[in-house]
């Protein structure tokens, strides 16, 4: 979509980006790699290589930059920045940094150098050289084969291996089939390895190794993936499915090249390090250590909770110590080298273990001490991160990785984010500009002194502060059902599902990113500058990528690569974990439940912006994969009915029932995901498919009354579609594409806004029409109000003013209805408000800037009713000629293979 940046001259225009840095601990002599994303206004930055960081004293810190997105004119829209934070920079920063454009030469940094041969890839950081063997005549089984300084080898080959033990105790090593430099750079270089465990039906292993200039630091992100499909009989997705893989352990093992002479361990950040006299150590986290550590959230395929011990234990020859929540750092030394290791989220993603035994350091990603087999479901993957520091023996090695458990965060300021224009309808948090007479903030709450009634922004502050801090926050909700463990951590406890749950409280219910909590939390961080929001969106984004997406190509196109729905409404998740429907809630399991991934639950915008903020390649891949899923599920040629009629299935646009393809969350979420994929890839086919779904779902001359949009239970989500339609118009305008489709979408949006203006009413005017009249309906009222305001940009006067006035009225009613609920801080209401609340604040403060209109008028024709593939085939088979034609097509030998594949897929 945008040209590559080939400019080599340094720009002369002044550019200075204010940043906030937060580091919970001091660094001393340690070095911490930091990565963050920054948005830029259109035309502000063209040469990203002219930037550097400056601390409060003016000291210059080198950076590595990468443009992740660009505006239509080729200027940078999102920039990824890497730098190495040391103690001197942290002390001098005073919590503030500046990302500045230099007019002169930039400071040189000793970089990471890559040397490649046919046999191996050598990564020289300036401090150490790491050797990674390439696939050749023999396929390597190690992740790293050697680590050397200029004059000595620190460990015997192979230095690092992954080792998987099957359910029968047999040890398996992966075969590495691909080694590639994914991200070359002067400060950070990432090498990606891909392989599999051949004895396990191609169970896959992917590893990203990150190396950092002038250091012995190594970050390993290891992903184990079961590419099989789940069998999900009758649409039920419980543990114990025949597509699952069971195994005993997955370890990362380091060869220490000789017996350890000294082992030091710090089990928790506030505890002093302990030196072990012997060469053995075991530190193992068996559960979260929390009050509800035996929660039924952790049931296995047999309905049993395998957690046996509250917290962790540490064992040496000197005895055993126990505790609740370990965050260990372990350093192992011999006469040749020293290796330090730390695993972020050690207790949160239990079980975890670190073992030292003679000449081996083992990191238990899935440790052998666990009282059960590990189950990786069909299409499920899991990514674990471990940090290592290699070097020569030194007294303070254990302090090298203290920061892993509480890393520094860098965020751009809300004012900068607003000026970038990247976020539509974006108003910086009022806290920074509020005058003293308006009130004070204490412990996440706002006390308003004047005027007596809280302003709209104060109401939003109070509610969203409570969502991130305090006893009823989304983070505190993790403790209620112990939302921890390798499969659960990051997901949001769906506490609102307890309202109509008849079983013992609390209900075990998972939110699975409904209404895109990842996006809402990122938006809040960008709007407020409060890095605490990353504690919500960072683990949630990684959870969605690993657990909530169905990573297989072996199931039906309607499911492959899709995003699972949240778990059952007002029922316990039981053994389905995060996969929608459990047999426990369907006694007998005979009737098909139709569970699994579906277009109405497809949220990608948070993952897109997570990629922009972190550079996480798996998040980018997830966005593209979800868009590919939309295209595949709608492709009639991929179904068995495609042998008769290969027209679109309609699965990408249906909402609530298979025959409704008007405005709704099915088509709205599909279009939104396609737009995200277009933004991140520039591939036009995603935009083309989005526009095809727009034309299928809405028309400027629709008979809106016939859509029955006042049926709230079945048609409430039409406002989701209209919000996406407004976003589509914004993106088209940003790309300067003011064409037929722009006019078509504008006319459709205004047409439906007129109907809303004349006919819509607040949901709680008729609560008897709502099956469950909860706080979520009041939150949805904000979406309805904001649709009118968004449409106002595309309307002429006096309609524009009428839409804005009605939007304000509905917004006030939304606040009134929401605040009367004691449960207004429940997950679902908060998820909606994180996106719609800031929009509401924006429209109360800002005047409407009319959107551009096409320079010519277009003929849109008459609305055409879309007929999905199944209906078309059934209609055809009811005629003699259609039936005969179908029999002829099915009888063709070329179709026999397709029929067989479809039959096998349905087993």
C-alpha positions in Angstrom: 0.0 0.0 0.0 2.9 2.4 0.8 6.3 2.7 -0.8 9.4 1.5 1.1 11.5 4.1 2.9 14.6 4.4 0.7 15.6 7.9 1.9 19.2 8.2 3.1 19.5 11.9 3.9 18.7 13.1 7.4 15.6 15.3 7.6 16.2 18.9 8.8 12.7 19.4 10.3 12.6 19.4 14.1 10.8 16.5 15.6 10.6 15.6 19.3 8.4 12.9 20.7 7.8 13.1 24.5 7.8 9.7 26.2 7.2 8.4 29.7 9.3 5.6 31.1 8.4 3.6 34.1 10.8 1.1 35.7 9.7 -0.6 39.0 13.3 -1.5 39.9 16.8 0.0 39.4 19.1 -1.7 36.9 22.6 -1.2 38.4 25.0 -2.7 35.9 22.3 -4.7 34.1 21.1 -3.9 30.6 17.4 -4.3 29.7 16.2 -4.4 26.1 13.1 -2.2 25.6 10.7 -2.2 22.6 7.8 0.1 22.1 5.6 1.6 19.3 4.9 5.2 18.6 2.3 6.8 16.2 3.2 9.7 13.9 1.0 12.3 12.1 0.8 12.2 8.4 3.9 13.7 6.8 5.8 14.1 10.1 8.4 11.5 9.7 10.0 10.0 6.5 13.4 8.9 7.6 13.1 6.8 10.7 16.9 6.2 10.8 17.5 9.8 11.8 16.0 9.3 15.3 17.7 8.8 18.7 16.7 8.9 22.3 17.7 11.5 24.8 17.3 11.4 28.6 16.6 14.4 30.8 20.3 15.4 30.8 20.5 15.4 27.0 22.5 12.2 26.9 22.0 10.4 23.5 21.0 6.7 23.4 21.1 4.8 20.1 17.9 3.3 18.8 16.9 0.7 16.2 13.7 1.6 14.3 11.3 -0.1 11.9 8.3 1.4 10.2 5.4 -0.9 10.8 2.7 1.2 9.0 2.7 4.2 6.7 0.3 6.9 5.6 -0.8 7.2 2.0 2.1 9.6 1.2 4.7 7.1 2.4 5.4 8.9 5.7 5.6 6.8 8.9 2.4 6.1 10.7 3.6 3.5 13.3 7.2 3.2 14.3 8.7 0.4 16.3 11.7 1.5 18.5 14.3 -0.7 20.2 16.9 0.5 22.7 19.0 -0.9 25.5 18.2 0.6 28.8 21.0 0.7 31.4 21.2 2.1 34.9 22.8 5.4 33.8 20.0 6.1 31.4 17.3 5.1 33.9 18.7 7.4 36.6 19.1 10.3 34.2 15.7 10.0 32.6 13.6 11.2 35.6 10.7 9.3 34.1 10.9 11.2 30.8 12.6 10.5 27.5 12.6 12.3 24.1 12.7 10.6 20.8 14.3 13.2 18.6 15.3 13.7 15.0 18.9 14.7 14.6 20.2 17.1 12.0 23.7 15.9 12.3 25.5 12.5 12.6 24.0 10.0 14.9 26.1 8.2 17.6 27.3 4.8 16.5 26.5 1.7 18.4 28.3 -1.5 18.3 25.9 -3.7 16.4 24.9 -7.3 16.0 26.6 -8.9 13.0 25.4 -12.0 11.1 27.7 -14.4 9.3 26.2 -17.2 7.3 27.6 -20.4 5.9 26.0 -23.5 4.4 26.4 -25.3 7.7 25.6 -22.6 10.3 24.5 -19.1 11.1 26.8 -17.1 13.5 25.4 -14.2 15.5 28.1 -11.9 16.9 26.7 -9.5 19.5 30.2 -7.9 20.2 30.3 -9.7 23.5 29.6 -13.3 22.4 29.1 -15.3 19.2 26.2 -17.8 19.0 26.2 -20.6 16.5 22.9 -22.0 15.1 23.2 -25.0 12.9 21.4 -24.9 9.5 19.4 -27.8 8.1 21.5 -29.6 5.5 22.5 -33.2 4.9 21.7 -33.7 8.6 18.8 -32.0 10.3 19.9 -30.3 13.5 18.2 -31.0 16.8 19.6 -28.1 18.8 18.4 -24.5 19.1 22.0 -23.2 19.7 25.0 -25.4 19.1 27.8 -23.2 20.5 28.4 -20.0 22.5 31.9 -18.5 22.4 33.9 -15.4 23.4 36.8 -14.2 21.3 39.1 -16.7 23.0 37.1 -19.5 24.6 34.0 -21.7 24.1 31.6 -21.2 27.0 29.8 -24.5 26.7 30.0 -27.9 24.9 27.9 -28.5 21.9 24.9 -28.6 21.8 24.4 -25.6 24.2 20.6 -25.5 24.1 18.0 -28.1 23.2 14.3 -28.5 23.5 13.3 -31.9 24.9 9.8 -33.4 24.9 8.8 -36.4 26.9 5.8 -38.4 25.8 3.2 -40.0 28.0 5.2 -43.2 28.2 8.4 -41.4 29.3 10.2 -41.5 26.0 12.4 -38.5 25.2 12.0 -36.7 21.9 14.2 -34.1 20.3 12.8 -31.7 17.6 14.1 -31.7 14.0 14.9 -28.2 12.9 13.8 -27.8 9.3 14.1 -24.0 8.8 16.4 -21.3 10.1 16.0 -17.7 9.0 17.0 -14.2 10.1 13.6 -12.6 10.7 14.7 -9.2 12.0 18.2 -8.0 11.3 19.2 -4.9 13.2 22.1 -3.1 14.9 20.7 -3.5 18.4 18.3 -6.5 18.2 18.5 -9.4 15.7 15.8 -12.1 15.7 16.4 -15.5 14.3 13.4 -17.8 13.7 13.7 -21.6 13.8 10.9 -24.0 12.7 10.8 -27.7 13.3 8.7 -30.6 14.5 8.8 -33.7 16.7 8.6 -36.4 14.0 7.5 -39.1 16.5 4.5 -37.0 17.4 2.7 -36.7 14.1 4.5 -33.5 13.2 3.8 -31.7 16.5 5.5 -28.4 15.7 8.0 -26.3 17.5 8.8 -22.7 16.6 11.5 -20.7 18.3 12.4 -17.0 18.1 15.9 -16.2 19.4 16.6 -12.5 20.0 20.2 -11.3 20.4 21.2 -7.9 21.7 24.2 -5.8 20.9 27.2 -5.8 23.2 25.5 -8.2 25.6 25.3 -11.9 26.4 21.5 -11.6 26.6 19.2 -14.1 24.8 15.5 -14.1 24.7 13.8 -17.3 23.7 10.2 -17.5 22.7 9.3 -21.1 22.1 5.9 -22.1 20.6 4.6 -25.7 20.6 1.7 -26.3 18.3 -0.7 -29.1 17.7 -1.7 -28.7 14.0 -4.4 -31.5 14.2 -8.0 -30.6 14.1 -10.3 -31.2 17.1 -13.0 -33.8 16.5 -15.6 -31.7 18.5 -18.5 -34.3 18.2 -21.9 -32.6 18.1 -20.2 -29.2 18.2 -18.8 -29.8 21.7 -15.1 -28.9 22.4 -14.2 -30.5 25.7 -10.7 -31.6 26.8 -10.0 -35.2 26.1 -10.9 -34.7 22.4 -9.4 -37.3 20.0 -7.5 -34.5 18.2 -5.5 -33.6 21.4 -1.9 -34.5 22.1 -0.9 -35.6 25.6 2.7 -35.4 26.8 4.6 -35.5 30.1 7.0 -32.5 29.8 8.6 -30.0 27.5 12.0 -28.7 28.7 14.7 -26.3 27.5 18.0 -27.9 28.4 21.4 -26.2 28.6 24.7 -28.0 28.6 26.9 -26.4 31.2 30.1 -27.9 29.9 31.2 -29.3 33.2 29.9 -29.7 36.7 28.5 -26.5 38.3 30.7 -25.1 40.9 28.3 -22.4 42.2 24.5 -22.1 42.0 22.7 -18.9 43.1 19.0 -18.5 43.3 16.6 -15.7 44.1 13.1 -17.1 44.4 11.2 -13.8 44.9 12.3 -10.2 44.0 12.2 -9.1 47.7 14.1 -12.0 49.0 18.0 -12.1 49.0 19.8 -14.6 46.8 20.8 -17.9 48.2 24.0 -19.7 47.2 23.7 -23.4 46.9 26.7 -25.5 48.1 25.8 -28.5 46.0 25.3 -28.5 42.2 21.6 -29.4 42.4 18.6 -27.1 42.6 14.8 -27.4 41.9 12.4 -24.6 42.0 8.8 -25.5 41.0 5.6 -23.6 40.9 2.6 -26.0 41.2 -0.3 -23.5 41.4 -0.9 -19.8 41.4 -0.4 -19.6 45.2 -3.6 -17.6 45.5 -6.5 -18.1 47.8 -8.4 -19.9 45.1 -5.5 -22.0 43.9 -7.6 -25.1 43.6 -10.4 -23.5 41.6 -12.3 -25.7 39.2 -11.0 -23.4 36.5 -8.1 -25.8 36.4 -10.0 -29.1 35.7 -8.4 -31.5 33.3 -10.0 -33.8 30.8 -11.2 -36.1 33.7 -12.7 -33.2 35.6 -9.9 -33.3 38.2 -7.9 -30.4 39.4 -4.2 -31.5 39.3 -2.9 -28.7 41.5 -1.4 -30.4 44.6 0.5 -27.6 46.4 -0.4 -24.0 47.1 2.4 -22.0 45.5 6.0 -23.2 45.0 8.8 -25.1 46.5 12.6 -24.8 46.3 14.7 -27.8 47.0 18.5 -28.2 47.4 20.7 -30.5 49.3 20.4 -28.1 52.2 16.6 -28.6 52.5 13.3 -27.2 51.2 11.7 -23.9 51.3 8.1 -23.0 50.2 6.3 -19.9 49.2 3.3 -18.7 47.3 4.4 -16.9 44.2 7.8 -17.4 42.8 9.6 -15.0 40.4 13.0 -16.8 40.4 16.3 -15.8 38.9 18.9 -18.6 38.8 22.6 -18.3 38.0 24.9 -21.2 37.4 28.7 -20.9 37.3 31.6 -23.2 36.6 35.2 -22.5 35.7 34.4 -21.7 32.1 31.2 -19.7 32.1 28.1 -18.4 33.9 24.5 -18.7 32.7 21.6 -16.8 34.3 18.0 -17.6 33.6 14.6 -16.1 34.4 11.1 -16.8 33.1 8.6 -13.9 33.1 5.2 -14.8 34.5 6.7 -17.8 36.3 3.8 -18.2 38.8 1.1 -16.7 36.6 1.6 -19.3 33.9 2.1 -22.3 36.2 3.3 -25.0 36.3 6.9 -23.9 35.7 10.2 -25.2 36.9 14.0 -24.5 36.9 16.3 -27.4 37.7 20.1 -27.7 38.0 21.5 -31.1 38.0 25.2 -31.8 37.6 26.0 -30.5 34.1 22.5 -29.5 32.9 20.3 -26.5 33.5 16.7 -27.4 32.6 13.8 -24.9 32.2 10.5 -26.6 32.6 8.1 -24.8 30.2 5.8 -27.8 30.8 7.6 -29.4 33.8 7.8 -33.0 34.6 6.8 -32.4 38.3 3.1 -31.7 37.3 0.7 -34.2 38.6 -0.9 -34.9 35.2 -0.2 -35.2 31.5 -0.3 -31.9 29.6 -3.0 -31.7 26.9 -2.5 -29.6 23.8 -5.8 -29.5 22.1 -6.3 -29.8 18.3 -5.4 -26.5 16.7 -4.0 -25.2 20.0 -0.5 -23.6 20.5 1.3 -22.2 23.5 4.2 -19.7 23.5 6.6 -19.5 26.5 9.3 -16.9 27.0 12.6 -17.3 28.8 15.6 -14.9 29.2 19.2 -16.1 29.4 22.4 -14.2 30.1 25.7 -15.9 29.0 29.1 -14.7 30.2 32.2 -15.2 32.1 32.0 -15.9 35.8 31.2 -12.7 37.9 29.9 -12.2 41.4 26.7 -10.3 40.6 25.4 -12.4 37.7 22.1 -13.1 39.4 21.3 -9.4 39.3 21.5 -9.4 35.5 17.9 -10.5 35.0 16.1 -9.0 38.0 14.2 -6.8 35.7 12.6 -9.7 33.8 9.8 -10.0 36.4 9.1 -6.2 36.4 10.3 -4.8 33.1 10.4 -1.1 32.2 7.5 0.3 30.1 7.8 3.2 27.7 4.7 5.0 26.4 4.1 8.0 24.3 2.1 10.8 25.9 -1.7 11.2 25.3 -1.2 14.6 23.8 1.3 13.2 21.2 -1.1 10.3 20.5 -3.9 12.7 19.8 -1.9 15.0 17.6 -0.8 12.0 15.5 -4.3 11.6 14.1 -3.9 7.8 14.1 -6.9 7.3 16.4 -10.3 8.7 15.2 -12.5 10.4 17.7 -9.7 10.5 20.2 -9.5 13.0 23.1 -6.5 12.9 25.5 -7.4 12.0 29.1 -8.8 15.1 30.8 -6.7 14.4 33.9 -3.7 16.2 32.5 -5.6 19.3 31.7 -8.2 19.4 34.4 -8.0 22.5 36.6 -7.7 22.2 40.3 -11.3 23.4 41.0 -12.8 20.5 39.1 -11.7 17.9 41.7 -8.9 15.6 42.9 -8.0 12.1 42.2 -7.3 9.6 45.0 -6.9 5.8 44.7 -8.4 5.7 41.3 -11.5 7.7 42.1 -12.5 11.3 41.3 -14.0 13.5 43.9 -15.8 16.4 42.2 -16.0 19.6 44.2 -17.5 21.9 41.5 -19.9 21.5 39.8 -21.8 19.1 42.1 -22.7 16.8 39.2 -19.8 14.9 37.7 -18.9 15.9 34.1 -19.1 13.1 31.5 -15.3 12.7 31.6 -15.3 12.3 35.3 -17.9 9.5 35.1 -15.7 7.8 32.5 -12.6 8.3 34.7 -14.3 6.8 37.7 -15.7 3.7 35.9 -12.5 2.9 33.9 -10.2 3.5 36.8 -12.2 1.0 38.7 -11.7 -1.4 35.8 -7.9 -1.3 36.0 -7.4 -0.7 39.8 -9.1 -1.7 43.0 -11.0 -4.7 44.3 -13.5 -4.9 41.5 -11.1 -4.4 38.6 -10.6 -6.7 35.7 -7.2 -7.6 37.1 -8.7 -8.4 40.5 -11.2 -10.6 38.7 -8.3 -13.0 37.9 -8.2 -13.9 41.6 -11.9 -14.8 41.8 -11.7 -17.9 39.6 -7.8 -18.1 39.7 -7.5 -17.1 36.1 -3.9 -18.3 36.0 -2.1 -21.2 34.5 -0.5 -21.6 31.1 -3.8 -21.9 29.3 -5.9 -19.4 31.3 -3.6 -16.5 32.0 -4.5 -13.3 30.2 -8.1 -14.1 29.6 -10.8 -12.0 31.3 -13.1 -13.5 33.9 -16.6 -13.1 32.5 -18.1 -12.1 35.9 -21.3 -10.8 34.3 -22.2 -14.4 33.5 -22.8 -15.0 37.2 -26.0 -12.9 37.2 -28.2 -15.7 35.9 -26.1 -18.7 36.9 -27.9 -21.1 39.1 -24.9 -23.1 40.3 -22.4 -22.4 43.0 -20.6 -19.1 42.7 -18.4 -18.0 41.2 -19.2 -19.3 37.7 -16.2 -20.4 35.7 -16.7 -18.4 32.6 -14.2 -17.0 30.0 -14.6 -13.9 28.0 -12.4 -14.8 25.0 -11.9 -11.1 24.1 -15.6 -10.4 23.3 -16.0 -6.8 22.0 -12.2 -6.6 21.7 -10.9 -5.9 25.2 -7.4 -5.9 23.8 -8.3 -2.9 21.6 -10.1 -1.2 24.5 -7.2 -1.5 26.9 -4.7 -0.3 24.3 -6.9 2.7 23.5 -7.1 3.5 27.2 -3.3 3.4 27.6 -2.9 5.7 24.6 -5.6 8.0 25.9 -4.4 8.2 29.5 -0.6 7.4 29.2 -1.2 4.9 32.1 1.1 1.9 31.5 -1.0 -0.2 33.9 -3.3 -1.0 31.1 -0.6 -3.1 29.5 -1.0 -5.5 32.5 -4.4 -6.2 30.9 -3.8 -6.1 27.2 -0.4 -7.7 27.0 -1.1 -11.1 28.4 -4.6 -11.0 26.9 -3.3 -10.4 23.4 -0.8 -13.3 23.7 -3.6 -15.5 25.1 -5.9 -14.8 22.2 -3.1 -15.5 19.7 -2.2 -18.8 21.3 -5.4 -20.2 22.8 -8.5 -18.5 21.4 -7.5 -18.9 17.7 -8.0 -22.3 16.1 -4.6 -23.0 14.6 -5.4 -25.8 12.1 -6.0 -26.2 8.4 -7.5 -29.7 8.7 -11.1 -28.8 9.8 -13.9 -27.3 7.7 -13.2 -23.8 6.2 -15.9 -22.3 8.6 -13.6 -23.2 11.5 -10.0 -23.3 10.3 -8.0 -20.4 11.7 -11.1 -18.9 13.4 -11.6 -17.3 16.8 -13.6 -19.2 19.4 -16.7 -17.8 21.0 -16.8 -16.9 24.6 -18.0 -19.8 26.8 -21.7 -20.6 27.5 -23.9 -17.8 28.7 -24.8 -18.3 32.4 -23.3 -21.8 32.6 -19.9 -23.1 33.8 -17.2 -23.6 31.2 -16.5 -27.0 32.7 -14.0 -29.0 30.6 -14.4 -27.0 27.3 -11.8 -24.5 28.7 -11.9 -21.6 26.3 -13.7 -23.4 23.5 -17.4 -22.4 23.7 -19.5 -25.4 24.5 -19.1 -28.3 27.0 -20.8 -31.7 27.0 -21.5 -31.1 30.7 -24.0 -28.4 29.7 -25.5 -30.6 27.0 -26.6 -33.8 28.7 -26.3 -36.7 26.3 -24.6 -34.5 23.7 -26.8 -35.9 21.0 -28.1 -32.7 19.3 -25.6 -30.7 17.4 -24.7 -27.5 19.3 -22.9 -25.7 16.4 -20.1 -24.5 18.7 -16.7 -23.3 17.7 -15.4 -20.3 15.8 -17.9 -18.0 14.2 -17.8 -14.7 12.2 -19.9 -12.9 14.8 -17.0 -13.3 17.3 -14.1 -12.1 15.2 -12.0 -9.3 16.8 -8.7 -8.3 15.3 -8.2 -4.5 15.8 -6.6 -5.0 19.3 -4.2 -7.5 17.8 -3.4 -5.1 15.0 -2.5 -2.4 17.5 -0.7 -4.8 19.7 1.6 -5.5 16.8 2.1 -1.8 16.3 3.0 -1.3 20.0 5.3 -4.4 20.3 6.3 -5.6 16.9 5.0 -9.1 17.8 5.1 -11.0 14.5 2.6 -13.6 15.8 0.0 -10.8 16.4 0.4 -9.7 12.8 0.1 -13.2 11.5 -3.0 -13.6 13.6 -4.7 -10.6 12.0 -4.0 -11.9 8.5 -5.1 -15.4 9.5 -8.4 -14.1 10.8 -9.0 -12.2 7.6 -8.1 -15.3 5.5 -10.6 -17.2 7.7 -13.3 -14.7 6.7 -12.5 -15.2 3.0 -12.3 -19.0 3.3 -15.6 -19.4 5.2 -17.4 -17.5 2.6 -15.9 -19.4 -0.4 -18.6 -21.8 -1.7 -16.1 -23.8 -3.6 -14.6 -25.1 -0.4 -17.8 -26.8 0.8 -19.4 -30.0 -0.5 -22.2 -27.9 -1.9 -19.7 -26.2 -4.1 -19.7 -29.3 -6.3 -23.2 -28.1 -7.3 -23.0 -24.4 -6.8 -19.9 -22.5 -5.8 -21.6 -19.2 -4.9 -20.7 -17.6 -1.5 -21.8 -19.5 1.6 -22.9 -16.4 3.5 -21.1 -17.5 6.7 -19.1 -14.3 6.7 -22.1 -12.1 6.8 -24.9 -13.9 8.6 -26.0 -12.6 12.0 -28.1 -14.6 14.4 -29.7 -16.7 11.7 -28.4 -18.1 8.4 -30.8 -16.0 6.3 -30.2 -12.6 7.7 -27.4 -10.8 5.9 -28.2 -7.2 6.6 -26.3 -4.9 9.0 -25.2 -7.0 12.0 -22.1 -8.1 13.9 -21.5 -11.0 11.6 -20.8 -8.9 8.5 -19.5 -6.0 10.6 -16.8 -8.0 12.3 -15.9 -9.7 9.1 -15.5 -6.3 7.3 -13.5 -4.9 10.2 -11.1 -7.8 10.2 -10.6 -7.5 6.5 -9.8 -3.8 6.9 -7.2 -4.6 9.6 -5.6 -7.1 7.3 -5.5 -4.5 4.5 -3.9 -2.0 6.8 -1.1 -4.3 8.0 -0.4 -6.0 4.6 -1.4 -3.5 1.9 -3.0 -6.4 0.0 -5.9 -5.2 -2.1 -7.8 -8.4 -2.0 -8.7 -7.8 1.6 -10.2 -4.4 0.8 -12.1 -5.9 -2.2 -13.7 -8.6 -0.1 -14.6 -6.0 2.6 -16.3 -3.9 0.0 -18.1 -6.9 -1.4 -19.5 -7.6 2.1 -20.6 -4.0 2.4 -22.6 -4.2 -0.8 -24.1 -7.5 0.3 -25.2 -6.2 3.7 -26.5 -2.7 3.1 -27.8 -0.4 0.4 -28.6 3.3 0.2 -32.2 2.5 -0.8 -32.8 -0.3 1.7 -36.3 -0.7 3.2 -35.0 -0.3 6.7 -38.3 -1.0 8.3 -38.3 -4.4 6.8 -35.0 -5.2 8.7 -37.0 -5.3 12.0 -34.1 -3.5 13.7 -36.2 -2.7 16.8 -36.1 -6.4 17.7 -33.4 -5.8 20.2 -32.6 -9.4 21.1 -32.0 -10.4 17.5 -31.0 -7.2 15.7 -29.2 -5.1 18.4 -25.9 -5.5 16.6 -26.8 -3.5 13.5 -25.0 -0.7 15.3 -21.8 -2.7 15.3 -22.0 -2.8 11.5 -22.7 0.9 11.2 -19.7 1.7 13.4 -17.5 -0.4 11.1 -19.0 1.3 8.1 -18.0 4.6 9.5 -14.4 3.3 10.1 -14.3 2.1 6.5 -15.1 5.6 5.4 -12.4 7.0 7.6 -9.8 4.6 6.1 -10.9 5.3 2.6 -10.6 9.0 3.2 -7.2 8.6 4.7 -6.1 6.8 1.5 -7.6 9.5 -0.6 -10.0 7.0 -2.2 -13.2 9.1 -2.6 -14.8 6.8 -5.1 -18.0 5.0 -5.9 -17.8 2.8 -2.8 -17.1 5.8 -0.6 -20.3 7.4 -1.9 -22.2 4.1 -1.5 -21.1 3.7 2.1 -21.8 7.3 3.0 -25.3 7.3 1.5 -26.1 4.0 3.3 -24.8 5.2 6.6 -26.9 8.4 6.4 -29.9 6.5 5.2 -29.9 4.3 8.3 -29.1 7.2 10.6 -32.3 8.9 9.4 -34.2 5.8 10.3 -32.6 5.7 13.8 -33.4 9.3 14.3 -37.0 8.7 13.6 -37.6 5.3 15.2 -35.0 4.2 17.7 -35.6 4.3 21.5 -33.5 3.5 24.5 -33.5 -0.2 25.3 -34.7 0.3 28.8 -37.9 2.1 27.6 -39.1 -1.5 27.0 -37.1 -3.8 29.4 -39.8 -6.4 29.0 -38.5 -7.0 25.5 -35.1 -8.0 26.9 -34.5 -11.6 27.9 -31.7 -10.6 30.4 -32.0 -6.8 31.2 -28.4 -6.4 32.4 -26.0 -3.5 32.5 -24.7 -4.6 29.1 -27.8 -3.1 27.4 -27.1 0.3 29.0 -23.5 0.1 27.7 -24.7 -0.8 24.2 -26.7 2.5 24.2 -23.4 4.3 23.9 -22.8 2.5 20.6 -26.1 3.6 19.3 -25.5 7.2 20.3 -22.0 7.2 18.7 -23.4 5.8 15.4 -25.5 8.9 15.1 -22.5 11.1 15.8 -20.3 9.2 13.3 -23.0 9.5 10.7 -23.3 13.2 11.3 -19.9 13.8 9.7 -21.4 12.5 6.4 -24.7 14.4 6.6 -25.7 17.9 5.6 -27.4 20.5 7.7 -29.9 20.5 9.3 -29.7 16.7 9.6 -26.2 16.9 11.0 -27.3 18.9 14.0 -30.3 16.7 14.5 -28.1 13.6 14.6 -25.7 15.1 17.1 -28.5 16.3 19.4 -30.1 12.9 19.4 -26.8 11.2 20.0 -26.2 13.4 23.0 -29.7 12.5 24.3 -29.1 8.8 24.0 -25.7 9.2 25.6 -27.1 10.9 28.7 -29.7 8.2 28.9 -27.0 5.6 28.6 -25.1 7.1 31.6 -28.3 7.3 33.6 -29.2 3.6 32.9 -25.7 2.3 33.4 -25.0 4.1 36.7 -28.0 2.7 38.4 -26.5 -0.8 38.1 -24.3 -1.9 40.9 -22.8 -4.3 38.3 -21.7 -1.5 35.9 -18.1 -2.5 36.3 -18.8 -6.1 35.0 -16.5 -7.3 32.2 -18.9 -7.0 29.3 -20.1 -3.5 30.1 -16.5 -2.3 30.7 -15.4 -3.9 27.4 -18.0 -1.8 25.5 -17.3 1.3 27.4 -13.5 1.2 26.9 -14.2 1.9 23.2 -17.5 3.7 23.2 -16.9 5.9 26.3 -13.9 7.8 24.9 -15.9 8.4 21.7 -18.7 9.8 23.8 -16.3 12.2 25.6 -14.9 13.3 22.2 -18.2 14.2 20.7 -19.1 16.2 23.8 -16.0 18.3 23.4 -15.4 18.5 19.7 -17.3 20.1 16.8 -18.0 17.9 13.8 -15.7 18.2 10.8 -17.7 17.3 7.6 -16.3 14.4 5.7 -15.4 14.8 2.1 -17.9 13.7 -0.5 -17.2 12.2 -4.0 -17.1 14.8 -6.7 -19.7 13.1 -8.8 -23.1 11.4 -8.3 -23.4 7.6 -8.7 -26.3 5.4 -9.6 -26.5 2.7 -6.9 -29.3 0.7 -8.6 -31.8 -1.3 -6.6 -31.1 -3.4 -3.5 -30.5 -7.1 -4.4 -31.3 -9.7 -1.8 -28.4 -12.0 -1.1 -29.1 -15.7 -1.1 -26.6 -17.9 0.7 -25.2 -21.0 -1.0 -27.3 -23.5 1.0 -30.6 -21.8 0.0 -29.5 -21.6 -3.6 -28.7 -25.3 -3.7 -31.9 -26.3 -2.0 -33.9 -24.2 -4.5 -32.1 -25.7 -7.4 -32.7 -29.3 -6.2 -36.4 -28.6 -6.1 -36.6 -28.4 -9.8 -36.2 -31.3 -12.2 -33.6 -29.6 -14.3 -31.6 -28.4 -11.3 -31.6 -31.9 -9.8 -30.5 -33.4 -13.0 -27.7 -30.9 -13.4 -26.5 -31.6 -9.8 -26.4 -35.4 -10.5 -24.3 -34.9 -13.6 -21.8 -32.7 -11.7 -21.5 -35.1 -8.8 -21.0 -38.0 -11.2 -17.8 -36.4 -12.7 -14.7 -38.5 -11.7 -12.8 -35.3 -11.0 -15.1 -34.6 -8.0 -14.6 -38.0 -6.3 -11.5 -36.9 -4.5 -13.3 -33.8 -3.2 -16.2 -35.8 -2.0 -13.9 -38.1 -0.1 -12.0 -35.2 1.5 -15.3 -33.7 2.6 -16.4 -37.0 4.1 -13.1 -37.4 6.0 -13.3 -33.9 7.3 -16.7 -34.4 8.8 -15.6 -37.5 10.8 
